[in-house]
Amino acid sequence: MRLLLFTLWRAIAAALLAVLLTRVDTFVEERHSDSVTGRAWRAYRRRGKNEVRRGTPPNAGGAIDTSGRPRP
């Protein structure tokens, strides 16, 4: 019973923390979007994320061989 209550308490605390951080993020975006604070907040949020680069990579045309023969 203690394990169940402890797990439930942790889940509730995690949900409340997620809601709080979402509210803080929305507040900073709305009130400080153009200021130094807003730019710093966006930089902090983006840290550690590997962004997906979209589009064709350089020299992609040279990498595709559609003729079915090996390159000389």
C-alpha positions in Angstrom: 0.0 0.0 0.0 2.9 2.4 0.8 4.5 1.7 -2.6 1.2 2.5 -4.4 0.7 5.8 -2.4 4.3 6.8 -3.0 4.0 6.1 -6.8 0.8 8.0 -6.9 2.3 11.0 -5.1 5.2 11.1 -7.5 2.9 11.0 -10.5 0.8 13.8 -9.1 3.9 15.9 -8.3 5.3 15.3 -11.8 2.0 16.4 -13.4 1.9 19.6 -11.3 5.4 20.4 -12.1 4.8 19.9 -15.8 1.7 22.2 -15.7 3.7 24.9 -13.7 6.6 24.8 -16.2 4.2 25.1 -19.2 2.6 28.1 -17.6 6.0 29.7 -17.0 7.0 29.0 -20.6 3.8 30.6 -21.9 4.1 33.6 -19.6 7.7 34.3 -20.8 6.7 33.9 -24.4 3.8 36.3 -24.1 5.3 39.0 -22.0 9.0 38.9 -22.9 9.1 37.6 -26.5 11.2 40.5 -27.9 13.4 41.3 -24.9 16.7 39.8 -23.7 14.8 37.7 -21.2 12.7 36.0 -24.0 15.7 35.4 -26.2 17.6 33.9 -23.2 14.7 31.7 -22.3 14.4 30.4 -25.9 18.1 29.6 -26.0 17.8 27.8 -22.7 14.9 25.7 -24.0 16.7 24.8 -27.2 19.9 23.6 -25.4 20.8 20.0 -25.9 18.3 19.4 -28.7 19.5 18.0 -32.0 17.5 19.9 -34.6 16.5 18.0 -37.7 17.9 19.6 -40.8 15.5 19.5 -43.6 16.2 19.5 -47.3 18.6 17.9 -49.7 22.1 17.5 -48.4 25.0 19.0 -50.4 26.2 16.8 -53.3 23.1 14.5 -53.0 22.9 14.3 -56.8 26.4 12.8 -57.0 25.5 10.2 -54.3 22.5 8.7 -56.2 23.3 6.3 -59.0 20.2 5.2 -60.8 21.7 3.6 -63.9 22.5 0.3 -62.1 26.1 0.3 -63.2 29.1 0.9 -60.9 30.9 4.2 -61.2 34.2 4.2 -63.2 
